[in-house]
Amino acid sequence: MHFESITRPDGAFQQPLTAEQVVAVCRRGFGRAPVSAVELGGGSFNTTYRVDLGGLAAILRVAPAWSYRIERGFMRHEHAALPFFAPIADLMPRMLFVDFTRDLVPRDYTFQTVLGGLPGAEGFRALADKPGFFRRLGEIVRTVHGVRGERFGRPAGPLFAAWSEAVLSIVDDTVADIHDAGLDSADVREVAALAAKNAAVLDEISEPRLLHGDLWVPNVRLDGERIVGVFDHDRAMWGDPAADWSIFEAGRRPGTDRDAFWDTYGRPADSRHAAWRSALYRAVHLGAVRIERHRLGLAEKIPASYEQMAGVLTELR
């Protein structure tokens, strides 16, 4: 077997499998050893390989050996949510094999089909019609948000009867993660207190909707002007559409091509309570960004999260 692995420093969060482990998981899933396995860059959480199984190409995705609370079980959440993405199934990779037993390797892993097109960031740079891209993205996100659920929270659990309970669970985990990372969590503790105080405002959201959790430029594939692939929904959850990462990103740079997103998605509600919830969701995202930057060793970018959180807290108080 031809095997290529990315060299990373000792202690790096992403860790490769050995060639022998890749052979073992391929034999379990497909009954044969691969011709080649090449590790792919670009992601920052799972370890990913393009595997040639002799007439069948597949993407092997391997979960990390450890993760923070707000990132635990991502691959299991992704798998549990997959049936609910049926309205955009033609854009998503097909699941070929899943193994969460952890007996061959002490990590979850899946095999998926290979999506066509170019990585979103690469294809986006070449686009002549960037507003057209954002209009199409708005359509896709609106379709996802049209899927109704029964309870709030992560697809593989825990699930909650009230939206406030799901949000408070995430914020409490974020506080614990930031503390465990050796960072100051005082601002996120205040976010948690404000969320608890205003639970009734959160519980105006009474119908769970499907959220992709990370649907933006990096997690699509492009063929010219067309979006031909959508992937990495491991942050999926049932909740308020306004809390989705797509909405956070669409609103980050008003007055740019991103504004075209709202042409097809529709403008968000502008009531006082909707504005408060939107600010709270920004705070939740900033907490997650802080954890991710710490995990990736981007210490120089962590202070910005405190500055941005301070601004959001003035809206929440």
C-alpha positions as CSV (number, residue, x, y, z in Angstrom):
1,M,0.0,0.0,0.0
2,H,1.1,3.5,-0.8
3,F,0.7,5.5,2.4
4,E,1.2,9.3,3.0
5,S,0.7,11.0,6.4
6,I,1.1,14.6,7.3
7,T,4.0,15.3,9.7
8,R,2.8,17.3,12.8
9,P,4.7,18.3,15.9
10,D,4.6,16.1,19.0
11,G,1.4,16.8,21.0
12,A,-0.6,18.1,18.0
13,F,-4.3,17.7,18.4
14,Q,-4.7,15.9,15.1
15,Q,-2.9,12.6,15.1
16,P,-2.6,10.1,12.2
17,L,-3.4,6.5,12.1
18,T,-0.5,4.1,11.3
19,A,-0.5,2.4,7.9
20,E,-1.4,-0.9,9.7
21,Q,-4.4,0.7,11.3
22,V,-5.6,2.1,8.0
23,V,-5.3,-1.4,6.5
24,A,-7.3,-2.8,9.4
25,V,-10.2,-0.4,9.2
26,C,-10.4,-0.9,5.4
27,R,-10.5,-4.6,5.8
28,R,-13.3,-4.3,8.4
29,G,-15.3,-2.0,6.2
30,F,-14.7,-3.4,2.7
31,G,-13.0,-6.8,3.2
32,R,-9.8,-5.7,1.4
33,A,-6.7,-3.7,1.9
34,P,-6.4,-0.3,0.2
35,V,-4.1,0.4,-2.8
36,S,-3.3,3.8,-1.3
37,A,-4.2,6.1,1.6
38,V,-3.2,9.8,1.5
39,E,-3.9,12.1,4.4
40,L,-5.6,15.3,3.4
41,G,-5.0,18.7,4.9
42,G,-7.4,21.6,5.2
43,G,-9.4,20.4,8.3
44,S,-8.6,21.1,11.9
45,F,-10.6,18.5,13.8
46,N,-10.8,15.0,12.3
47,T,-7.9,13.3,10.6
48,T,-8.9,12.6,7.0
49,Y,-7.6,10.3,4.2
50,R,-8.5,9.7,0.6
51,V,-8.4,6.0,0.2
52,D,-8.2,4.0,-3.0
53,L,-9.7,0.6,-2.5
54,G,-9.1,-0.6,-6.1
55,G,-12.1,0.6,-8.1
56,L,-13.6,2.5,-5.2
57,A,-12.4,5.8,-3.8
58,A,-13.5,6.8,-0.4
59,I,-12.9,9.4,2.3
60,L,-11.8,7.9,5.7
61,R,-12.5,10.3,8.6
62,V,-11.1,9.6,12.0
63,A,-12.3,11.4,15.1
64,P,-9.6,12.9,17.5
65,A,-8.4,10.9,20.5
66,W,-9.8,13.6,22.8
67,S,-11.8,16.8,22.6
68,Y,-13.4,19.5,24.7
69,R,-16.9,19.1,26.1
70,I,-18.5,21.2,23.4
71,E,-16.8,19.1,20.7
72,R,-17.4,15.6,22.1
73,G,-19.2,13.0,20.0
74,F,-19.1,15.2,16.9
75,M,-18.9,12.2,14.6
76,R,-21.8,10.5,16.4
77,H,-23.9,13.7,16.2
78,E,-23.2,13.9,12.5
79,H,-24.2,10.3,11.9
80,A,-27.4,10.7,14.0
81,A,-28.4,13.8,12.1
82,L,-27.8,12.5,8.6
83,P,-31.3,11.2,7.9
84,F,-32.8,14.6,8.6
85,F,-30.7,16.2,5.8
86,A,-32.8,14.4,3.2
87,P,-33.9,17.7,1.5
88,I,-30.3,18.3,0.5
89,A,-29.2,14.7,0.2
90,D,-28.1,15.1,-3.4
91,L,-25.4,17.6,-2.2
92,M,-24.0,15.4,0.7
93,P,-21.5,12.6,0.8
94,R,-23.0,9.1,1.2
95,M,-22.1,7.1,4.2
96,L,-20.3,3.8,3.2
97,F,-19.3,2.4,6.6
98,V,-19.4,3.5,10.3
99,D,-17.5,2.1,13.2
100,F,-18.0,3.5,16.7
101,T,-16.9,0.3,18.5
102,R,-13.3,1.7,19.1
103,D,-11.9,-1.9,19.2
104,L,-9.6,-1.6,16.1
105,V,-8.5,1.9,16.9
106,P,-9.5,3.9,20.0
107,R,-11.4,6.5,17.9
108,D,-14.6,6.7,16.0
109,Y,-14.3,6.6,12.2
110,T,-16.4,6.6,9.1
111,F,-16.0,6.1,5.3
112,Q,-17.8,8.4,2.9
113,T,-18.1,8.9,-0.8
114,V,-15.8,11.5,-2.5
115,L,-17.6,14.7,-3.4
116,G,-16.8,16.3,-6.7
117,G,-15.8,19.9,-7.4
118,L,-13.2,22.1,-5.7
119,P,-12.9,22.9,-2.0
120,G,-15.1,25.9,-1.2
121,A,-12.4,28.4,-0.3
122,E,-10.5,27.6,-3.5
123,G,-13.5,27.7,-5.8
124,F,-14.9,30.8,-4.1
125,R,-11.8,32.9,-4.9
126,A,-12.3,32.2,-8.6
127,L,-16.0,33.1,-8.7
128,A,-17.0,36.1,-10.8
129,D,-20.5,36.1,-9.3
130,K,-19.9,36.0,-5.5
131,P,-23.4,37.5,-4.7
132,G,-24.8,34.6,-6.8
133,F,-22.9,32.1,-4.6
134,F,-24.4,33.7,-1.4
135,R,-27.9,33.6,-2.8
136,R,-27.6,29.9,-3.5
137,L,-26.1,29.3,-0.1
138,G,-29.1,31.2,1.4
139,E,-31.4,28.8,-0.4
140,I,-29.6,25.7,1.0
141,V,-29.5,27.0,4.5
142,R,-33.2,27.9,4.3
143,T,-34.0,24.4,3.2
144,V,-32.1,22.9,6.1
145,H,-33.8,25.1,8.6
146,G,-37.2,24.0,7.2
147,V,-36.7,20.6,8.7
148,R,-38.7,20.3,12.0
149,G,-37.7,18.3,15.0
150,E,-39.3,17.2,18.3
151,R,-36.8,18.2,21.0
152,F,-33.9,20.6,21.3
153,G,-30.2,19.8,21.4
154,R,-27.6,17.6,19.8
155,P,-28.9,14.8,17.6
156,A,-27.2,12.0,19.5
157,G,-28.2,13.7,22.8
158,P,-28.7,15.1,25.3
159,L,-32.1,16.4,24.1
160,F,-34.2,18.9,26.0
161,A,-37.9,19.9,26.1
162,A,-37.0,23.6,26.2
163,W,-34.6,25.7,24.0
164,S,-33.3,27.5,27.1
165,E,-32.2,24.2,28.6
166,A,-30.2,23.3,25.5
167,V,-28.5,26.7,25.3
168,L,-27.6,26.7,29.0
169,S,-26.1,23.2,28.6
170,I,-23.8,24.4,25.9
171,V,-22.9,27.6,27.7
172,D,-22.1,25.7,30.9
173,D,-19.9,23.3,29.0
174,T,-18.2,26.2,27.3
175,V,-17.4,27.7,30.7
176,A,-16.0,24.4,32.0
177,D,-13.9,24.0,28.8
178,I,-12.4,27.5,29.0
179,H,-11.6,26.9,32.7
180,D,-9.9,23.6,31.8
181,A,-7.9,25.3,29.1
182,G,-6.4,27.6,31.8
183,L,-8.2,30.7,30.3
184,D,-10.3,33.3,32.0
185,S,-14.0,32.3,31.8
186,A,-15.5,35.2,33.7
187,D,-17.2,36.7,30.7
188,V,-18.7,33.4,29.6
189,R,-19.9,32.9,33.2
190,E,-21.8,36.2,32.9
191,V,-23.3,35.0,29.6
192,A,-24.5,31.9,31.4
193,A,-26.1,34.0,34.1
194,L,-27.8,36.3,31.6
195,A,-29.1,33.3,29.6
196,A,-30.6,31.7,32.8
197,K,-32.1,35.1,33.8
198,N,-33.7,35.5,30.4
199,A,-34.8,31.8,29.8
200,A,-38.3,32.9,28.9
201,V,-37.0,35.0,26.0
202,L,-35.1,31.9,24.7
203,D,-38.3,29.7,25.2
204,E,-40.2,31.9,22.8
205,I,-38.6,29.5,20.4
206,S,-40.9,26.5,20.7
207,E,-40.3,24.5,17.6
208,P,-36.9,22.9,17.1
209,R,-35.4,23.3,13.6
210,L,-32.4,21.5,12.0
211,L,-29.2,23.5,12.1
212,H,-26.2,22.4,10.1
213,G,-23.8,24.1,12.6
214,D,-21.0,24.9,10.2
215,L,-22.4,25.6,6.8
216,W,-20.3,28.3,5.2
217,V,-17.6,28.7,2.4
218,P,-15.1,26.1,3.8
219,N,-17.7,23.3,4.0
220,V,-19.0,23.3,0.5
221,R,-17.7,22.1,-2.8
222,L,-17.9,24.1,-6.0
223,D,-18.0,23.3,-9.7
224,G,-17.7,26.6,-11.4
225,E,-20.6,28.7,-10.2
226,R,-22.5,25.8,-8.7
227,I,-22.5,24.5,-5.2
228,V,-22.2,20.7,-5.7
229,G,-21.4,19.5,-2.2
230,V,-22.2,20.2,1.4
231,F,-20.4,18.4,4.3
232,D,-19.1,18.5,7.9
233,H,-22.4,18.8,9.8
234,D,-20.8,17.4,13.0
235,R,-22.0,20.5,14.9
236,A,-25.6,19.9,13.8
237,M,-28.3,20.4,16.4
238,W,-32.0,21.0,16.9
239,G,-32.7,24.6,17.8
240,D,-33.4,28.2,16.7
241,P,-32.3,28.8,13.1
242,A,-31.0,32.2,14.2
243,A,-28.4,30.4,16.3
244,D,-26.8,28.6,13.3
245,W,-23.3,29.4,12.3
246,S,-24.5,30.3,8.8
247,I,-26.6,33.2,10.2
248,F,-23.6,34.3,12.3
249,E,-21.4,34.4,9.3
250,A,-23.9,36.0,7.0
251,G,-24.3,39.0,9.3
252,R,-20.7,39.5,10.1
253,R,-19.8,41.9,7.2
254,P,-22.9,44.0,6.3
255,G,-22.5,46.0,3.1
256,T,-20.5,43.3,1.3
257,D,-21.4,40.5,-1.1
258,R,-22.6,38.4,1.9
259,D,-25.8,40.6,2.0
260,A,-27.1,38.5,-1.0
261,F,-27.5,35.6,1.4
262,W,-30.6,37.4,2.8
263,D,-32.2,37.7,-0.7
264,T,-33.0,34.0,-0.7
265,Y,-32.9,33.1,3.0
266,G,-35.1,36.0,4.1
267,R,-34.3,38.8,6.6
268,P,-34.1,37.7,10.2
269,A,-36.7,39.0,12.7
270,D,-36.0,42.4,14.1
271,S,-37.9,42.4,17.4
272,R,-36.3,43.4,20.7
273,H,-36.3,39.8,21.9
274,A,-35.0,38.5,18.6
275,A,-32.1,41.0,18.8
276,W,-31.3,39.8,22.3
277,R,-31.3,36.2,21.3
278,S,-29.1,37.0,18.3
279,A,-26.5,38.7,20.6
280,L,-26.6,35.7,22.9
281,Y,-25.9,33.3,20.0
282,R,-23.0,35.5,19.0
283,A,-21.6,35.1,22.5
284,V,-22.0,31.3,22.3
285,H,-20.1,31.2,19.0
286,L,-17.4,33.4,20.4
287,G,-16.9,31.0,23.3
288,A,-16.6,28.1,20.9
289,V,-14.1,30.1,18.7
290,R,-12.0,30.8,21.9
291,I,-11.8,27.1,22.6
292,E,-11.0,26.3,19.0
293,R,-8.2,28.9,18.9
294,H,-6.7,27.5,22.1
295,R,-6.9,23.9,20.7
296,L,-5.2,25.0,17.5
297,G,-2.4,26.8,19.4
298,L,-3.5,30.2,18.0
299,A,-2.7,32.0,21.3
300,E,-2.2,35.4,19.5
301,K,-5.8,35.3,18.4
302,I,-7.4,34.5,21.7
303,P,-7.4,38.1,23.1
304,A,-9.7,39.2,20.3
305,S,-12.4,36.9,21.6
306,Y,-12.4,38.7,24.9
307,E,-12.7,42.1,23.2
308,Q,-15.5,40.9,21.0
309,M,-17.3,39.3,24.0
310,A,-17.1,42.5,25.9
311,G,-19.0,44.2,23.2
312,V,-21.7,41.5,23.0
313,L,-22.2,41.6,26.8
314,T,-23.1,45.3,26.6
315,E,-26.0,44.2,24.3
316,L,-27.1,41.4,26.6
317,R,-27.1,43.3,30.0
